[in-house]
Amino acid sequence: MTSLVVLDFWAEWCGPCKALTPLLEKVCAEYADKGVVLAKVNVDEESFIAAQFQVRTIPTVYAIFQGQPVADLTNARSESQLKATIDQLLAKLPVQPGGAEPAQDIAPLIAMGEEVLESGDGERAAGIFSQIVEIAPDSAAANAGLVKALTLAGQTDEADAVLAALDPKVAADPLLVQAKAALELAKDKPDDSELASLRSAAAAAPDDMEAQLAFANAAFAAGERDEAAATLLKMVAADRTWNEGAARAKLLQIFEAVGLEDPWVSATRRKLSTVLFG
């Protein structure tokens, strides 16, 4: 009721939608402190809402204020056109910038960044989270998202720099502890030939714990978490005390990096419990 909502109707199969989305994300993030938020509606999943707005083609983009469409932004396909239209709307409408709770203001932006992060586009997610951090530099969620995005994009030095610049209180937040754990594991990421070599070495010497651990580290860093976990679970089953419980410790580090509430972690923890306690 107090924000200007840019409402984007899209679908997975729509090529022009995918081209327009980064522009909408960028501009809305830049205007977030002026009371502009982006909301996206997948027409395949929310056909009723699309019908209510009489959406016949996509992409269709409306500006909404207090529940009512105030402008059709569909034809604003360049950054300058979109900004000019938004500026005109902000000059006419009693949009309220900011708010009592900054975390609430950036929540839709964080959700947007997480969605892009989950799609696997680390560079674009990093761009979104960078802009959110400019708005809310002490936001643990925004900084954690930026670290995860940079990690996914392979920019580990930049991720380290973000962590190093944080206030210690912010850095101690569980979200950032998780992001840091993921970053540390990602630093072991091998190239394809190195991973293949480590896999072959581990397969050729199943009793060589060093070879198994080296492969598990590389496999997880390369995104093969099932294979990494299976290797570590076999190590724990074979000798849980080897190297002061290194295999179990590595599994726990992986759990922390992925997130303790993640379904994959819950399932793998049950497997670990079965190995440890029968």
C-alpha positions as CSV (number, residue, x, y, z in Angstrom):
1,M,0.0,0.0,0.0
2,T,2.9,2.4,0.5
3,S,5.3,1.1,-2.2
4,L,5.4,1.3,-5.9
5,V,5.3,-2.4,-7.1
6,V,6.7,-3.3,-10.5
7,L,4.7,-6.4,-11.3
8,D,6.4,-8.7,-13.9
9,F,4.3,-11.5,-15.6
10,W,6.6,-14.1,-17.0
11,A,7.1,-17.8,-17.8
12,E,10.1,-20.2,-18.0
13,W,9.6,-20.7,-21.8
14,C,9.5,-17.0,-22.6
15,G,12.8,-15.8,-24.1
16,P,12.0,-12.1,-24.0
17,C,11.0,-12.5,-20.3
18,K,14.5,-13.8,-19.5
19,A,16.1,-10.8,-21.4
20,L,13.9,-8.3,-19.5
21,T,14.3,-9.8,-16.0
22,P,17.9,-8.6,-15.3
23,L,16.9,-5.0,-16.3
24,L,13.9,-5.0,-14.0
25,E,16.0,-6.5,-11.2
26,K,18.8,-3.9,-11.6
27,V,16.5,-0.9,-11.8
28,C,14.2,-1.9,-9.0
29,A,17.2,-2.6,-6.7
30,E,18.5,0.9,-7.5
31,Y,15.1,2.4,-6.6
32,A,14.5,0.3,-3.5
33,D,15.3,3.1,-1.2
34,K,12.7,5.2,-2.9
35,G,10.0,2.7,-2.2
36,V,10.1,0.6,-5.4
37,V,9.8,-3.2,-5.2
38,L,9.7,-5.9,-7.8
39,A,7.2,-8.8,-7.8
40,K,7.2,-11.6,-10.3
41,V,4.3,-13.7,-11.3
42,N,4.8,-17.0,-13.2
43,V,1.7,-17.1,-15.5
44,D,1.9,-20.9,-15.7
45,E,1.7,-21.2,-11.9
46,E,-0.6,-18.3,-11.2
47,S,-3.0,-18.3,-14.0
48,F,-5.8,-16.9,-11.9
49,I,-3.8,-13.8,-11.1
50,A,-2.8,-13.4,-14.7
51,A,-6.4,-13.7,-15.7
52,Q,-7.4,-11.0,-13.2
53,F,-4.9,-8.6,-14.8
54,Q,-6.1,-9.7,-18.3
55,V,-2.6,-10.7,-19.3
56,R,-2.7,-12.0,-22.9
57,T,1.0,-11.8,-23.9
58,I,4.2,-12.0,-21.9
59,P,6.3,-10.3,-20.8
60,T,3.7,-7.9,-19.4
61,V,4.9,-5.4,-16.7
62,Y,2.6,-3.2,-14.7
63,A,3.3,-0.6,-12.0
64,I,1.0,-1.1,-9.1
65,F,0.2,1.3,-6.3
66,Q,-2.2,0.7,-3.4
67,G,-3.5,-2.4,-5.2
68,Q,-4.3,-0.7,-8.6
69,P,-2.4,-0.6,-11.9
70,V,-1.0,2.9,-12.4
71,A,1.1,2.3,-15.6
72,D,1.9,-0.3,-18.2
73,L,5.7,-0.7,-18.2
74,T,5.8,-3.4,-20.8
75,N,7.2,-1.3,-23.6
76,A,9.9,0.2,-21.4
77,R,12.6,-2.1,-22.6
78,S,15.7,0.0,-21.9
79,E,17.1,1.1,-18.6
80,S,16.6,4.8,-19.4
81,Q,13.0,4.3,-20.5
82,L,12.1,2.3,-17.3
83,K,13.8,4.8,-15.0
84,A,12.1,7.8,-16.7
85,T,8.7,6.2,-16.3
86,I,9.3,5.3,-12.6
87,D,10.6,8.8,-11.9
88,Q,7.4,10.2,-13.3
89,L,5.3,7.9,-11.2
90,L,7.3,8.7,-8.0
91,A,6.7,12.4,-8.7
92,K,2.9,12.0,-8.9
93,L,2.2,9.3,-6.3
94,P,2.6,9.4,-2.4
95,V,5.0,6.5,-2.4
96,Q,6.8,6.2,1.0
97,P,10.5,5.5,0.7
98,G,12.2,3.5,3.4
99,G,10.5,2.3,6.5
100,A,10.8,1.5,10.2
101,E,12.2,-1.9,9.5
102,P,15.0,-2.0,6.9
103,A,15.0,-5.8,6.9
104,Q,11.4,-5.7,5.7
105,D,12.3,-3.2,3.0
106,I,15.0,-5.5,1.5
107,A,13.2,-8.8,2.0
108,P,11.8,-8.9,-1.5
109,L,15.2,-8.0,-2.9
110,I,16.9,-10.8,-0.9
111,A,14.3,-13.2,-2.1
112,M,15.0,-12.1,-5.7
113,G,18.7,-12.6,-5.2
114,E,18.2,-16.1,-3.6
115,E,16.0,-17.1,-6.6
116,V,18.8,-16.1,-9.1
117,L,21.4,-17.8,-6.9
118,E,19.3,-21.0,-6.9
119,S,19.2,-20.8,-10.7
120,G,23.0,-21.1,-10.8
121,D,23.8,-17.6,-12.1
122,G,26.4,-16.5,-9.6
123,E,27.5,-13.4,-11.4
124,R,24.0,-12.0,-11.7
125,A,23.2,-12.9,-8.1
126,A,26.3,-11.1,-7.0
127,G,25.2,-8.0,-8.8
128,I,21.9,-8.1,-7.1
129,F,23.3,-8.7,-3.6
130,S,26.0,-6.0,-4.1
131,Q,23.2,-3.5,-4.6
132,I,21.3,-4.8,-1.5
133,V,24.5,-4.5,0.5
134,E,24.8,-0.8,-0.6
135,I,21.2,-0.3,0.8
136,A,21.7,-2.3,4.0
137,P,25.5,-2.8,4.6
138,D,24.9,-4.5,8.0
139,S,22.4,-7.0,6.7
140,A,23.7,-10.5,7.4
141,A,21.3,-12.0,4.8
142,A,22.5,-9.6,2.1
143,N,26.2,-10.1,2.9
144,A,25.8,-13.9,3.1
145,G,24.0,-13.9,-0.3
146,L,26.9,-11.9,-1.8
147,V,29.5,-14.3,-0.4
148,K,27.6,-17.3,-1.7
149,A,27.1,-15.6,-5.1
150,L,30.7,-14.7,-5.5
151,T,31.7,-18.2,-4.4
152,L,29.4,-19.7,-7.1
153,A,30.9,-17.4,-9.7
154,G,34.4,-18.6,-8.8
155,Q,35.4,-15.2,-7.3
156,T,36.7,-16.5,-4.0
157,D,39.2,-13.7,-3.5
158,E,36.3,-11.2,-3.7
159,A,34.2,-13.3,-1.3
160,D,37.1,-13.3,1.1
161,A,37.3,-9.5,0.9
162,V,33.6,-9.2,1.7
163,L,34.0,-11.3,4.8
164,A,37.1,-9.5,5.9
165,A,35.4,-6.1,5.7
166,L,32.4,-7.1,7.9
167,D,31.7,-5.9,11.4
168,P,32.6,-8.9,13.7
169,K,29.0,-8.9,15.1
170,V,27.6,-9.3,11.5
171,A,30.3,-11.9,10.6
172,A,29.2,-14.0,13.6
173,D,25.6,-14.4,12.2
174,P,24.8,-18.0,11.4
175,L,24.1,-17.1,7.8
176,L,27.6,-15.8,7.3
177,V,29.1,-18.7,9.2
178,Q,27.4,-21.0,6.7
179,A,28.5,-18.8,3.7
180,K,32.1,-18.8,5.0
181,A,32.0,-22.6,5.3
182,A,30.8,-23.0,1.8
183,L,33.5,-20.6,0.6
184,E,36.3,-22.6,2.3
185,L,35.1,-25.8,0.7
186,A,34.8,-24.2,-2.7
187,K,38.5,-23.2,-2.6
188,D,39.3,-26.9,-3.2
189,K,37.4,-26.9,-6.5
190,P,39.5,-28.8,-9.1
191,D,39.3,-28.7,-12.9
192,D,37.6,-31.6,-14.7
193,S,40.9,-33.5,-15.4
194,E,42.0,-33.2,-11.8
195,L,38.7,-34.4,-10.4
196,A,38.8,-37.4,-12.8
197,S,42.4,-38.2,-11.6
198,L,41.4,-38.0,-8.0
199,R,38.3,-40.2,-8.6
200,S,40.5,-42.8,-10.3
201,A,43.0,-42.7,-7.5
202,A,40.3,-43.2,-4.9
203,A,38.7,-46.1,-6.9
204,A,42.1,-47.8,-7.3
205,A,42.9,-47.6,-3.6
206,P,39.7,-48.0,-1.5
207,D,41.7,-48.5,1.7
208,D,43.8,-45.3,1.1
209,M,42.1,-42.8,3.4
210,E,44.2,-39.9,2.2
211,A,43.1,-40.6,-1.4
212,Q,39.5,-41.0,-0.4
213,L,39.5,-37.7,1.6
214,A,41.2,-35.8,-1.3
215,F,38.6,-37.0,-3.7
216,A,35.7,-36.2,-1.3
217,N,37.0,-32.7,-0.9
218,A,37.3,-32.2,-4.6
219,A,34.0,-33.8,-5.4
220,F,32.0,-31.5,-3.1
221,A,33.9,-28.4,-4.3
222,A,32.9,-29.5,-7.9
223,G,29.3,-29.8,-6.9
224,E,29.2,-33.6,-6.6
225,R,27.9,-33.6,-3.1
226,D,26.2,-37.0,-3.3
227,E,29.5,-38.6,-4.4
228,A,31.4,-36.7,-1.7
229,A,29.1,-37.7,1.1
230,A,29.0,-41.4,0.0
231,T,32.8,-41.4,0.0
232,L,33.0,-39.9,3.5
233,L,30.3,-42.2,4.9
234,K,32.3,-45.2,3.7
235,M,35.4,-43.8,5.4
236,V,33.5,-43.3,8.7
237,A,32.2,-46.9,8.4
238,A,35.7,-48.2,7.7
239,D,37.5,-46.3,10.4
240,R,35.7,-43.5,12.2
241,T,38.9,-42.6,14.2
242,W,41.2,-42.2,11.3
243,N,43.1,-38.9,11.5
244,E,41.1,-37.9,14.6
245,G,37.8,-38.4,12.9
246,A,38.6,-36.4,9.8
247,A,35.9,-37.9,7.6
248,R,33.2,-37.2,10.1
249,A,34.5,-33.7,10.6
250,K,34.5,-33.1,6.9
251,L,30.9,-34.2,6.7
252,L,29.9,-31.8,9.5
253,Q,31.6,-29.0,7.6
254,I,29.7,-29.9,4.5
255,F,26.4,-29.9,6.5
256,E,27.2,-26.4,7.8
257,A,28.0,-25.2,4.3
258,V,24.8,-26.5,2.8
259,G,22.6,-25.5,5.7
260,L,21.4,-27.6,8.6
261,E,17.8,-27.2,7.6
262,D,18.4,-28.4,4.0
263,P,16.5,-31.7,3.2
264,W,19.7,-33.2,1.7
265,V,21.6,-32.5,4.9
266,S,18.8,-34.1,7.0
267,A,18.9,-37.2,4.9
268,T,22.7,-37.5,4.9
269,R,22.7,-36.9,8.7
270,R,20.4,-39.9,9.1
271,K,22.8,-42.0,7.0
272,L,25.7,-40.9,9.2
273,S,23.7,-41.8,12.4
274,T,23.1,-45.2,11.0
275,V,26.8,-45.7,10.3
276,L,27.8,-44.5,13.8
277,F,25.1,-46.1,15.9
278,G,23.7,-48.9,13.7
